[in-house]
Amino acid sequence: MKKSDISPMPQYFDKYINLVKDIELLDAFESSLEDLYTLDTCLLEKIGNKTYLKDKWEIKEIIQHITDIERLLTSGVLRFSRNKPSFIISFDENRLTKHSKAKNKKLAYILEELISVRKSTICLYQSFDEEDLQKKGINWKYEISVLAMGFNIIGHQMHHLNFIKSNYYPLIEF
């Protein structure tokens, strides 16, 4: 199913979902995986622990955040697909990041972890049929389908990688 098959478009999450092309979900997942494989890790390493503003997350924390949120979202997706729509996905992203210890990890490890999680998410979504993709639950306070959650996961990654490019790449001193 494609992004255009999402109906209705969920509130709030449309800002992430609309970043993704209107292609088949599994193709979008594969493209997002390719984006991770082609990240310029040398450039990210040059930025190191610099932030674009005081008290903002470092790049390693942003990438760890993408991983952590994907794990939480897929836990909800699994429950929704198994007819547990009463499960509510909720978390405090700042608290999660504060306690992630990403600053103490190597960037290569954090990226490897995200790639592994993404591969697992792809396997989960490959197990769904069209009926499963239409099932819904609550993410934070908005109803969302399993299909929309897939595009949301991809769009969330795109949002943060775009943010890194626009706000962190300028910090590099050549």
C-alpha positions as CSV (number, residue, x, y, z in Angstrom):
1,M,0.0,0.0,0.0
2,K,1.1,3.6,-0.7
3,K,1.0,6.8,1.4
4,S,-2.0,7.9,-0.7
5,D,-3.9,4.9,0.8
6,I,-3.8,6.4,4.2
7,S,-7.3,7.6,5.1
8,P,-7.8,9.7,6.9
9,M,-4.4,11.3,7.3
10,P,-3.7,11.4,11.0
11,Q,-3.3,14.7,12.8
12,Y,0.1,15.8,13.9
13,F,1.9,12.9,12.2
14,D,1.2,14.2,8.8
15,K,4.2,16.5,9.1
16,Y,6.4,13.3,9.1
17,I,4.3,11.2,6.7
18,N,4.2,13.9,4.1
19,L,8.0,13.9,3.8
20,V,7.8,10.4,2.3
21,K,7.2,9.9,-1.4
22,D,3.9,8.3,-2.5
23,I,5.3,4.9,-3.1
24,E,4.7,1.4,-1.7
25,L,5.5,1.3,2.0
26,L,8.1,-1.5,1.8
27,D,9.8,0.4,-1.0
28,A,9.9,3.5,1.2
29,F,11.4,1.4,4.0
30,E,14.1,0.1,1.7
31,S,14.9,3.6,0.6
32,S,15.1,4.8,4.2
33,L,17.6,2.0,4.9
34,E,19.7,3.1,1.9
35,D,19.7,6.6,3.3
36,L,21.2,5.2,6.5
37,Y,23.9,3.2,4.6
38,T,24.9,6.3,2.6
39,L,25.2,8.7,5.5
40,D,28.5,10.5,5.5
41,T,29.8,9.3,8.8
42,C,33.1,11.2,8.3
43,L,31.2,14.4,8.2
44,L,29.1,13.5,11.2
45,E,32.3,12.5,13.1
46,K,33.8,16.0,12.2
47,I,30.8,17.6,13.9
48,G,31.4,15.5,17.0
49,N,29.6,16.8,20.0
50,K,28.9,20.3,18.6
51,T,25.3,21.5,18.7
52,Y,23.7,24.3,16.7
53,L,22.4,25.8,20.0
54,K,23.2,25.4,23.6
55,D,21.4,22.5,25.3
56,K,20.3,20.9,22.1
57,W,20.9,17.2,21.3
58,E,24.2,16.1,19.8
59,I,24.2,14.1,16.5
60,K,24.7,10.8,18.3
61,E,21.7,11.6,20.5
62,I,19.5,12.4,17.5
63,I,20.4,9.1,15.8
64,Q,19.8,7.2,19.1
65,H,16.5,9.1,19.4
66,I,15.4,7.8,16.0
67,T,16.2,4.2,17.1
68,D,14.5,4.5,20.4
69,I,11.3,6.0,19.0
70,E,11.2,3.4,16.2
71,R,11.4,0.6,18.9
72,L,8.6,2.2,20.8
73,L,6.4,2.8,17.7
74,T,6.8,-0.7,16.4
75,S,5.8,-2.1,19.8
76,G,2.6,-0.2,19.4
77,V,2.3,-1.2,15.7
78,L,2.5,-4.9,16.7
79,R,-0.2,-4.5,19.3
80,F,-2.5,-2.6,16.9
81,S,-2.0,-5.3,14.2
82,R,-2.9,-8.0,16.8
83,N,-6.2,-6.3,17.6
84,K,-5.1,-4.4,20.7
85,P,-6.2,-0.9,19.7
86,S,-6.6,0.2,23.3
87,F,-2.8,0.3,23.7
88,I,-1.6,3.9,23.8
89,I,1.9,4.8,22.6
90,S,3.2,7.5,24.8
91,F,6.7,8.6,25.9
92,D,8.8,11.6,26.9
93,E,11.5,11.9,24.2
94,N,13.7,14.3,26.2
95,R,13.8,11.9,29.1
96,L,14.6,9.0,26.9
97,T,17.4,10.9,25.2
98,K,18.8,12.1,28.5
99,H,19.1,8.6,29.7
100,S,20.2,7.0,26.4
101,K,23.9,7.4,27.2
102,A,24.4,8.1,23.4
103,K,27.2,10.6,24.2
104,N,29.2,7.6,25.5
105,K,28.7,5.4,22.5
106,K,30.6,5.4,19.2
107,L,28.7,6.8,16.2
108,A,29.4,3.7,14.2
109,Y,27.7,1.5,16.8
110,I,24.6,3.9,17.1
111,L,24.2,3.7,13.3
112,E,24.6,0.0,13.3
113,E,21.9,-0.3,15.9
114,L,19.5,1.9,13.9
115,I,20.1,-0.1,10.8
116,S,19.4,-3.3,12.7
117,V,16.2,-1.9,14.2
118,R,15.1,-0.7,10.7
119,K,15.7,-4.2,9.3
120,S,13.6,-5.6,12.1
121,T,10.9,-3.1,11.4
122,I,10.9,-4.0,7.7
123,C,10.5,-7.7,8.6
124,L,7.6,-6.8,10.9
125,Y,5.9,-4.9,8.1
126,Q,6.5,-7.7,5.6
127,S,4.4,-9.9,7.8
128,F,1.4,-7.6,7.6
129,D,-1.4,-8.1,5.0
130,E,-3.7,-5.3,3.8
131,E,-6.1,-5.9,6.7
132,D,-3.3,-5.5,9.3
133,L,-2.2,-2.3,7.7
134,Q,-5.6,-0.8,8.1
135,K,-5.9,-1.6,11.8
136,K,-5.7,1.5,14.1
137,G,-4.6,2.5,17.6
138,I,-3.6,5.6,19.5
139,N,-0.2,7.1,19.2
140,W,0.1,9.8,21.9
141,K,-3.4,11.2,21.5
142,Y,-4.2,10.7,17.8
143,E,-5.7,7.7,16.1
144,I,-3.4,6.2,13.5
145,S,-3.3,3.2,11.3
146,V,-0.5,0.6,11.1
147,L,0.1,1.8,7.5
148,A,0.4,5.4,8.6
149,M,2.7,4.4,11.4
150,G,5.1,2.9,8.8
151,F,5.2,6.1,6.9
152,N,5.5,8.0,10.1
153,I,8.6,6.0,11.2
154,I,10.2,6.7,7.8
155,G,9.2,10.4,7.9
156,H,10.5,10.8,11.4
157,Q,14.0,9.6,10.2
158,M,13.8,11.9,7.2
159,H,12.9,14.8,9.4
160,H,15.9,14.3,11.7
161,L,18.4,13.6,8.9
162,N,17.2,16.8,7.1
163,F,17.5,18.7,10.4
164,I,21.1,17.4,10.9
165,K,22.0,18.6,7.3
166,S,20.5,22.0,7.7
167,N,21.5,22.8,11.3
168,Y,24.6,20.7,12.0
169,Y,26.5,20.5,8.7
170,P,27.1,24.3,8.9
171,L,29.1,23.7,12.1
172,I,31.9,21.9,10.2
173,E,35.1,23.8,9.9
174,F,37.0,23.0,6.8
